[in-house]
Amino acid sequence: MIDVNISQNSVPKHLGIIMDGNGRWAQKHGKSRIEGHNQGVETVKKIVVAAKHMGIKYLSLYAFSEENWKRPEFEVKGLMELLKTFLEADLHMFHDNKVKLEMIGNKEKIPFFARKVLEHSIQKTKNYDEMTLILALSYGGRDELKRAFEHMAKDLLDQRMSISDINEKCISKYLDTKDYPDPDLIIRSSGEFRSSNFLPWQSVYSEYYVTDVLWPDFSENDLRAALTHYQNRERRFGKTSEQLQARTTS
């Protein structure tokens, strides 16, 4: 059922969320960081279902960055176990809502015990088409570009392409996100004003919405507020308002 409170005329096709604030939420409530991350997973489940009902076709969640491997070993292990538990215990959520699961990032760095469950979940949901949930895991925008350029260089050396073939469209085809549209809107929770290496190539014309709400407290109403804010913006893509108006009336 589509949320009738959200205008379907200008719903972002692709929504990205930088889920920030689990640690601060845990500190605020006198809990461990892992408990904060666990509460963050509960928010993920609510927001996935809400986003689907609001008409979002692609939802990208920044779940674990390339830089997060630098965190204490016990926290990294706990996060990987949390990923495994989520996918095992809540696979029914994907089936119930016809949501396809995919991932971007360096999959080879994910520990085998979690990667095996992740690959199983991706396989089991591959035929769903009502919404695609893209988990950014072991993901960093600069790392993504580095890997893309390595593959491009190999194709150049193997003469599968020439230098004259290189343009923006060509580069995009080498990225992890080659099968998805660029994000229209990126939400960041916890009030921080930075992109944290999330989709740098793809987000050049994305709208940003920053909220002070910590991710574990982020609600369906917060998502609705972000989408409403987005729908009141004018996306010009380098053009003037007059040019857009002229195109609309012509």
Secondary structure, 3 states (H helix, E strand, C coil): CCCCCCCHHHCCCEEEEECCCHHHHHHHCCCCHHHHHHHHHHHHHHHHHHHHHCCCCEEEEEEEEHHHHHCCHHHHHHHHHHHHHHHHHCHHHHHHHCEEEEEECCHHHCCHHHHHHHHHHHHHCCCCCCEEEEEEEEECHHHHHHHHHHHHHHHHHCCCCCHHHCCHHHHHCCCCCCCCCCCCEEEECCCCCCCCCCCCCCCCCCEEEECCCCHHHCCHHHHHHHHHHHHCCCCCCCCCHHHHHHHHHC
